[in-house]
């Protein structure tokens, strides 16, 4: 996302870069917002001094609409009445389709959390490949703005302990397959994290030193008690990903939600749910407000209140484990001042 703001005139100039950027724009663009962008539209031509519909099809022109309907499919679709357009453009209602790399100007009354949401999307995290393994299976994850489980590799076990040579061969093939996947994907990432319980990490590291030394400069080892998705959550809670990337939104959000849960579990300085959070905001007692991205419009009243009392706000993505936990609390909560 690239953006610039003229808050004196309530104008933002924005160019989204990714699908995630479109999702953020869907959150912040509201009915009544004014959008100016290039978009294809039927035009009229002069014939015998009169404007008539062109038979040459649609042409791209700059138009300004007032948004009435917002949809996100493969593109962000903004529908509304045309307010400004060249004279030859047919007036009425129009849908501007926004996709990555498309520039648009947005005019509306901007809230602090909306600006923060856009600005945070400008700081792109470096891609990380994560392999969490033990002696029997390995899970691969790709982490950037969000994490994605890529695949799982399992040890082929003969099931007969006395077949020592076969078991050794299968174990060797298991580690070699993991190494081949690491090598194949290493060019697309800045860092590779190898994590898990037991000695599997060390065994894989030895093989890397023997076969693929160039991977060592990207490699980072870490212990986790769990494998699979639970092991990944351990890494995120530790803040490890934040240390090895320039910026990691998912790690930051996980730490914030875990802090909220810790305070709730010990009956400490935290509230959650609409009523309790509203009460704490009205008394000026919330220091840090957490809101699920899928609940933004449901809790817009509380976000406006948080803006007025100038407390910190974080929008939490609902698609990772910590975001699901916040949704389980009703989608909103706050850390208290006292």
N, C-alpha and C positions, 0 to 999 in steps of 0.2 A: 504494500500500500504506500502510495506517495500522496502527501497532503500539504495544504497550506490554508491558514485560517485568517480571515479578516473579521474579527469579532465585533468591531465597531459597526459593520454593515451586515453582520450575521451570515457571512459568506464562507463556504469551504470549497476549495478546488481539490478534487480527489481523482486519483487514478488507481483502481484496484489491480493487484497482481495475481491473486490466486482465488480459488473457490472459497477459501476461508475468509478472504476480504469481502466477497459478495455477501457472505452470511453476516458479517459485521455491519455492512451497509443496510441490510434488511432490518437489523436491530435499531439503527439510528434514524433511518428515513421514516418519517411518520406521515399519515394523511394530512394534507395542508402544506407540506414542504413544496418548495419550488425547485424544479430540476431543469437545467439547461444543458443540452447535449446535441451532438449530431445524430440524426436518425433518418432512415428512409421514409419518404412520404409521397403520396400522389401529388403531382403538380398540375397547374393549369397553364395553358398557353393562349396567347392572343390570336384570335381569328376574326377578321373583319371588325377589329376594335373591341371585341368582347373576350373575356377570359372563359376558356372552356377546359374540360378535363384533358390532360395530356394522354396520348395513346402510346407514348414511349415508355410507360411504366413509372416506377418509383425512383426518386433521386434523394441522395443524402443532403439534408439541409439542417441548419442549426435551429432548434426549437426550444421554447420554454413552456413547461406544463406545470399545473398544480396537481400534485399527486392525490389520487383518491383510492387507488388499489395497489397493493404491493404483493408480489408473488416471487418465490425463488424456485426455479426448476433447474434446467441446465444453465439458464441465464437468470439474472435478476430483472424482473419485468415490472416497470413502473407505469401505471396507467392514469391518465388524467386529462383535463381539458387543456387544449392548446391556448396559451396566453399571448405568446409572441412567436412569429414566424414570418418568412418572406411573403410578400404579397401574393405570389403565384402559388403558394402552398394552400391546399384545401384545409379549411379549419375544422373544428369539431374536437373529438376525443382521439387520443393517440397513446400507444404503448412504446415507451423507450426501453430497449433491451440493453442491459449493462452486462458486459463480460470482461474478463481480465484484459488490461491494457486500454480500456475505453475511458476517456476523460469525461468527467461531468462536474458541473457546478451545482452546489446544493445551497439553497437559501432557507434558513429556518432559525428559530431561537435555539441556540446550542446550549446543552447542559454539560457540566464538567465531566461527568462519567462518559458521555458520548465522545467527547474530545479525547479523553484518556484511552478509550477503547480503540479509536482510530490510530492514535499515536503509538500505542503498544504494538499494533500490527505492522508498523514501519520497521521495528527492530526484529529482523528475521533471525531465528535461531539457526545455528549450523547443524546440518544433518548428522545423526549419530546412528551407527549400527550396533545393536545390542544382541549378544548371544548369552543366554542364561542356561547353564547346563549342569548335569551331574554325570555319573558314569553310565547312565542308561538312556538319557534323552536330552535333546537340546532344542530350545525355542529361540527363533530369530525375530527381532523387532526392528522396525525403522522408526526413528523418532525425529520429528521436526516441530511444526506447530502442534501436532498431535502424534500419538503413537499408533502404529499399525503392526499387528502380528503377521509376519510373513509366512512362516512355515515351521514344521516340527520335524526333527530327525530322531529316529529311535535306533537303538542298538539291536542288531539282529542276534537274537540269543538262540543257541542250539537247544537249550534246556537240559543239557546233559553235562554235568560238572566234570566227568572224567575225560571229555573230549577237549583236553587242554589246548592243543594246537589249533583246533577249529575256533575255540573261544578267543584265543589270542588274535587270530586272523580277523575275526569279526570286530573285535575291539579296535584293532588297527584301522580297519576300513571305516569304522564309526568316526574316529578322529580325523582321518583323511578327508572324509566327506564334509565334515564341519569346516576344515581348513579350506577346501576348495570353494565352499560357499562364501567364506570370509574374503578370500582373494578376489572372487568374481564380483563382489559388491563393494570392494574397498575404494575404488576410484570415485564412487558417488558420495562418499561420506568424509567428514573431517576427522572423526574419532570412531574407534571401535572399542566397545566395552565388553569384556569377558567377565561374567559373574556366575556365582552359584556356590553351593556347599561342597564339602569334601575336597578331593584331590584332582577332580576333573579339570579344573582351571589350570593347574600347574602342568598336567599332562599335555593339554592343548598348547600351552605357552612353550613348552620344550619343543614340540613339533614345529611351531612357528619359527623358533630360533634356528632349527635345523633346515627347514624347507623354504620359508618365506620371510627372511630377515627384514625386508623393506616394510612389512606390516608393523614392525615393532614401534616405529615412530608415531603410529596412530593408536597404539594399543594402551588400554587402561584396564587393570585387574581390580576386582572388588569381590568381597565375600557377601553372600546372602544366605539366610537360613532356608529360604524357599526357592523352588524353581518355578518356571512358567510365569503366569501373570502375577502371582503373589510375590515372586522374586522381583519382578519389574516394579511393583509398588514399593517394595523395600528401597530400591535404588532412588525412586522419586522422592520418597520421604526423607532420605538422607541428604537430598539436595545435590547429589553427585553430578547429575546432568547439568545443573546450573553452573557448577565449577568448570566444566569442560566445554561449555558453549558460551558464546557471547551473551546470549539471552535465552532463557527457557521459560516460556509462559506456563507450560504444563507443570513444571517443577514448582514454580512460584505459587500457582493455584493450589497444588497438593499440600504444600506447607501451610498455607493459610487455612484450608479446611481442617487439617489435622490439629492445628492450634485451637480452632473453634471447638472441635470434638473433645480435645483434652480438657478444655475449660468446662464444657458441659458435663463431662463424666465426673469431674470433681466438684460439681456445683459451684464453679468459680465465676469468673467475670465474662459471662456469655449469655446471650438470649437467642431464641430461634422461633420461627413461626410468625405469622403476620401480626397478631395482636401484641405479643410481648415485644417484638422488634419495634412496632409503631410506638408503643408506650415509652420504650427506652430512647427512641429518637426524639420524641416530643419533649422529654426531660433533658435532652442534650447529653445523654450518658453514653452514646455509642462512639467509639473511637474508629472502628473499622467495620464497614458493612460489606457482607458477602451476599451476592444475588446470583441465582442460576440464570444462564443465558436464555433458557426457554420460559422463564417466569418474568422477564423484564417488563412486559406490558401489563401483566397482572399486578406487579408491585410498583408501577410508575409513580403512584402517589408517595410511596416511601422513598423512592429515589429522588423525587423532587424535594422532599423534606430533608433528606440527607444532604442535598446540594445547599439548601438554605442554612443548615447548621454547620456546614463545611467539614463533615467527617469524610474520612477516606472511603472510597468505594472500589470494590473489585468484582467484576463480572466473571463468574466461574463457568467454564465450558462443561456441559452436562455429559459429554461423551467419554470422559475418562473416569476412573474409579472414584476419585475424590469428588468429582462433580455429581456422580450418582449418589454419594453419601449426603451431599448437601440437598439434593432433591428429596431424599428420604426424610429430611428434617422440614420439608415444606418448601424448599427452594430459597430460603432466606434466613440469615442469622447475623449476629453482630458481636464483636468483642467490645466489652465495656471499659470505660475509663476507670470506674471504681465500683 
